[in-house]
Amino acid sequence: MSLTNKSPSVQTYRLMLYQRPLHPELFGIQDRRAVVQPEYEVECWMIPGGHILRFQGGGECLTEVVVDQGPQLPQRGLLQALPCLGEKELEDTVNDSVRYISSVQTELLSDNLYAATLAEMKEFSLHRGAMRYEWVDAEGSNNLSVFGIERYKKEVHTESYHLIGAAGFVLRTQSIFEIL
């Protein structure tokens, strides 16, 4: 399959940052993991092709959302919205108490490269103890979402990979939430 025949739906992916929690009923949650540290709490929800991460610390509640066009999400509390195409970076400091830094990289891969990347990411998730959600879409394409969390005293680092087989699309995000 040539790259020109790939699905254009990957253009609808976006990373959003909210200054509030979001309700789980807005999303088709497939897996959940919570981390409680003395300085902060983190909760991650996996959804097909995306994730929601709630960070609570430093007197703030921030929620990172990575989704395709999917559900209509609220505008209230939305601090940033960034399309997930190419390479992008985002940085925001909320009330001088929490710094948020994120980078997004996307790639469109040929079928062979996608299959190799899918196998590599499955192996990676096993070795890292990362959250992983696999599914087959209506067209029979294999898809995978992987989410990892690294905890530190006053910050948390996250890394996600969302692989969408029908488009040969790979979306990688890396984020840091830091209490100032």
C-alpha beads as a LAMMPS data file, in Angstrom:
LAMMPS data file: protein, C-alpha beads

180 atoms
179 bonds

1 atom types
1 bond types

-500.0 500.0 xlo xhi
-500.0 500.0 ylo yhi
-500.0 500.0 zlo zhi

Masses

1 110.0

Atoms # bond

1 1 1 0.000 0.000 0.000
2 1 1 1.372 3.403 -0.874
3 1 1 1.455 6.211 1.635
4 1 1 -0.849 8.310 -0.551
5 1 1 -3.674 5.795 0.031
6 1 1 -3.446 6.081 3.815
7 1 1 -6.460 7.252 5.788
8 1 1 -6.743 11.025 6.205
9 1 1 -8.385 10.569 9.647
10 1 1 -4.989 10.796 11.334
11 1 1 -5.191 14.548 10.685
12 1 1 -7.859 14.804 13.391
13 1 1 -5.636 13.681 16.271
14 1 1 -4.945 16.337 18.876
15 1 1 -3.312 16.820 22.240
16 1 1 -5.307 18.921 24.694
17 1 1 -4.424 20.226 28.136
18 1 1 -7.199 21.029 30.614
19 1 1 -7.015 22.739 33.975
20 1 1 -9.637 20.441 35.442
21 1 1 -10.546 16.757 35.596
22 1 1 -12.721 15.228 32.874
23 1 1 -15.460 12.686 33.456
24 1 1 -14.688 9.067 32.460
25 1 1 -18.068 8.720 30.713
26 1 1 -16.722 10.950 27.910
27 1 1 -14.381 8.151 26.814
28 1 1 -14.455 4.434 25.986
29 1 1 -11.926 3.490 28.678
30 1 1 -10.178 0.155 28.106
31 1 1 -7.632 0.204 30.942
32 1 1 -6.804 2.352 33.964
33 1 1 -3.765 2.851 36.166
34 1 1 -3.329 5.149 39.162
35 1 1 -0.106 6.266 40.840
36 1 1 -0.101 7.937 44.254
37 1 1 3.036 9.693 45.465
38 1 1 3.367 11.980 48.521
39 1 1 3.495 15.115 46.305
40 1 1 1.025 14.173 43.563
41 1 1 -1.465 11.701 42.100
42 1 1 -1.636 10.509 38.502
43 1 1 -4.382 8.539 36.819
44 1 1 -4.140 7.259 33.248
45 1 1 -6.977 5.938 31.121
46 1 1 -6.283 4.051 27.899
47 1 1 -8.753 4.396 25.050
48 1 1 -8.483 2.982 21.526
49 1 1 -5.827 5.119 19.838
50 1 1 -5.396 7.600 22.686
51 1 1 -5.127 8.309 26.388
52 1 1 -6.255 10.623 29.169
53 1 1 -3.879 11.517 31.987
54 1 1 -4.990 13.378 35.109
55 1 1 -2.229 14.944 37.219
56 1 1 -3.103 16.379 40.621
57 1 1 -0.373 18.146 42.582
58 1 1 0.927 21.558 43.542
59 1 1 -2.639 22.664 44.219
60 1 1 -3.616 22.077 40.569
61 1 1 -5.438 19.467 38.541
62 1 1 -4.273 19.151 34.927
63 1 1 -5.589 16.672 32.383
64 1 1 -3.769 15.701 29.198
65 1 1 -5.979 14.239 26.483
66 1 1 -4.704 12.622 23.269
67 1 1 -7.592 11.591 21.005
68 1 1 -8.768 11.577 17.424
69 1 1 -11.883 13.553 16.500
70 1 1 -13.943 11.126 18.632
71 1 1 -16.193 12.586 21.291
72 1 1 -17.082 16.245 21.495
73 1 1 -15.015 17.406 24.455
74 1 1 -15.812 20.362 26.710
75 1 1 -14.181 23.744 26.156
76 1 1 -14.374 24.726 29.827
77 1 1 -10.922 24.563 31.397
78 1 1 -9.152 23.963 28.060
79 1 1 -5.710 25.600 28.249
80 1 1 -4.099 24.294 25.040
81 1 1 -5.050 22.287 21.963
82 1 1 -2.404 21.076 19.559
83 1 1 -2.883 19.098 16.326
84 1 1 -0.817 15.903 16.331
85 1 1 0.866 16.039 12.948
86 1 1 4.606 16.216 12.446
87 1 1 6.776 17.306 15.356
88 1 1 5.507 19.803 17.895
89 1 1 6.290 20.954 21.416
90 1 1 4.097 22.517 24.041
91 1 1 4.999 24.136 27.351
92 1 1 2.731 25.787 29.909
93 1 1 3.097 26.864 33.538
94 1 1 -0.122 26.958 35.548
95 1 1 -0.350 29.475 38.400
96 1 1 3.406 29.287 39.005
97 1 1 2.878 25.898 40.653
98 1 1 2.956 23.218 37.918
99 1 1 4.958 23.151 34.686
100 1 1 3.741 21.037 31.807
101 1 1 6.014 20.152 28.893
102 1 1 5.025 17.873 26.026
103 1 1 6.361 16.839 22.656
104 1 1 4.485 15.112 19.854
105 1 1 5.952 13.218 16.905
106 1 1 4.009 11.447 14.170
107 1 1 4.966 9.211 11.275
108 1 1 3.132 7.539 8.416
109 1 1 4.754 4.173 7.713
110 1 1 4.592 1.668 4.881
111 1 1 2.868 -1.630 5.708
112 1 1 6.180 -3.449 6.298
113 1 1 7.596 -0.729 8.556
114 1 1 4.311 -0.517 10.455
115 1 1 4.305 -4.286 11.087
116 1 1 7.910 -4.165 12.345
117 1 1 7.162 -1.149 14.559
118 1 1 4.057 -2.867 15.962
119 1 1 6.091 -5.948 16.928
120 1 1 8.844 -3.778 18.432
121 1 1 6.358 -1.757 20.514
122 1 1 4.707 -4.905 21.873
123 1 1 8.115 -6.110 23.035
124 1 1 8.974 -2.658 24.414
125 1 1 5.765 -2.547 26.473
126 1 1 6.488 -5.934 28.024
127 1 1 10.019 -4.973 29.075
128 1 1 8.961 -1.595 30.478
129 1 1 5.877 -2.816 32.326
130 1 1 3.873 -0.209 30.421
131 1 1 0.129 -0.169 29.989
132 1 1 -0.869 -1.719 26.689
133 1 1 -4.121 -1.982 24.782
134 1 1 -4.389 -3.898 21.494
135 1 1 -7.392 -4.062 19.200
136 1 1 -8.389 -4.966 15.659
137 1 1 -10.504 -2.373 13.852
138 1 1 -13.462 -3.023 11.533
139 1 1 -11.098 -3.273 8.529
140 1 1 -9.043 -5.983 10.262
141 1 1 -6.029 -3.743 10.967
142 1 1 -3.943 -4.361 14.085
143 1 1 -3.664 -1.380 16.415
144 1 1 -1.796 -0.744 19.640
145 1 1 -1.598 1.895 22.361
146 1 1 1.249 1.867 24.907
147 1 1 1.593 4.170 27.911
148 1 1 4.482 4.342 30.384
149 1 1 4.950 6.386 33.563
150 1 1 8.189 7.263 35.352
151 1 1 7.788 8.664 38.868
152 1 1 10.045 11.150 40.597
153 1 1 9.659 13.058 43.849
154 1 1 8.099 16.240 42.401
155 1 1 7.485 15.294 38.788
156 1 1 6.176 12.570 36.548
157 1 1 7.380 11.705 33.046
158 1 1 5.097 9.920 30.604
159 1 1 5.586 8.372 27.208
160 1 1 2.877 7.088 24.894
161 1 1 2.722 5.401 21.505
162 1 1 -0.488 5.043 19.532
163 1 1 -0.251 2.876 16.397
164 1 1 -3.177 2.957 13.950
165 1 1 -2.835 0.153 11.397
166 1 1 -5.308 1.284 8.722
167 1 1 -3.294 4.485 8.282
168 1 1 0.193 3.161 9.104
169 1 1 0.165 5.982 11.663
170 1 1 2.424 6.179 14.719
171 1 1 1.864 8.943 17.284
172 1 1 4.396 9.371 20.081
173 1 1 4.008 11.774 22.991
174 1 1 6.356 12.530 25.852
175 1 1 5.143 14.708 28.713
176 1 1 6.438 16.048 32.011
177 1 1 4.342 17.380 34.879
178 1 1 6.576 19.159 37.382
179 1 1 5.635 20.730 40.715
180 1 1 7.496 24.031 41.060

Bonds

1 1 1 2
2 1 2 3
3 1 3 4
4 1 4 5
5 1 5 6
6 1 6 7
7 1 7 8
8 1 8 9
9 1 9 10
10 1 10 11
11 1 11 12
12 1 12 13
13 1 13 14
14 1 14 15
15 1 15 16
16 1 16 17
17 1 17 18
18 1 18 19
19 1 19 20
20 1 20 21
21 1 21 22
22 1 22 23
23 1 23 24
24 1 24 25
25 1 25 26
26 1 26 27
27 1 27 28
28 1 28 29
29 1 29 30
30 1 30 31
31 1 31 32
32 1 32 33
33 1 33 34
34 1 34 35
35 1 35 36
36 1 36 37
37 1 37 38
38 1 38 39
39 1 39 40
40 1 40 41
41 1 41 42
42 1 42 43
43 1 43 44
44 1 44 45
45 1 45 46
46 1 46 47
47 1 47 48
48 1 48 49
49 1 49 50
50 1 50 51
51 1 51 52
52 1 52 53
53 1 53 54
54 1 54 55
55 1 55 56
56 1 56 57
57 1 57 58
58 1 58 59
59 1 59 60
60 1 60 61
61 1 61 62
62 1 62 63
63 1 63 64
64 1 64 65
65 1 65 66
66 1 66 67
67 1 67 68
68 1 68 69
69 1 69 70
70 1 70 71
71 1 71 72
72 1 72 73
73 1 73 74
74 1 74 75
75 1 75 76
76 1 76 77
77 1 77 78
78 1 78 79
79 1 79 80
80 1 80 81
81 1 81 82
82 1 82 83
83 1 83 84
84 1 84 85
85 1 85 86
86 1 86 87
87 1 87 88
88 1 88 89
89 1 89 90
90 1 90 91
91 1 91 92
92 1 92 93
93 1 93 94
94 1 94 95
95 1 95 96
96 1 96 97
97 1 97 98
98 1 98 99
99 1 99 100
100 1 100 101
101 1 101 102
102 1 102 103
103 1 103 104
104 1 104 105
105 1 105 106
106 1 106 107
107 1 107 108
108 1 108 109
109 1 109 110
110 1 110 111
111 1 111 112
112 1 112 113
113 1 113 114
114 1 114 115
115 1 115 116
116 1 116 117
117 1 117 118
118 1 118 119
119 1 119 120
120 1 120 121
121 1 121 122
122 1 122 123
123 1 123 124
124 1 124 125
125 1 125 126
126 1 126 127
127 1 127 128
128 1 128 129
129 1 129 130
130 1 130 131
131 1 131 132
132 1 132 133
133 1 133 134
134 1 134 135
135 1 135 136
136 1 136 137
137 1 137 138
138 1 138 139
139 1 139 140
140 1 140 141
141 1 141 142
142 1 142 143
143 1 143 144
144 1 144 145
145 1 145 146
146 1 146 147
147 1 147 148
148 1 148 149
149 1 149 150
150 1 150 151
151 1 151 152
152 1 152 153
153 1 153 154
154 1 154 155
155 1 155 156
156 1 156 157
157 1 157 158
158 1 158 159
159 1 159 160
160 1 160 161
161 1 161 162
162 1 162 163
163 1 163 164
164 1 164 165
165 1 165 166
166 1 166 167
167 1 167 168
168 1 168 169
169 1 169 170
170 1 170 171
171 1 171 172
172 1 172 173
173 1 173 174
174 1 174 175
175 1 175 176
176 1 176 177
177 1 177 178
178 1 178 179
179 1 179 180
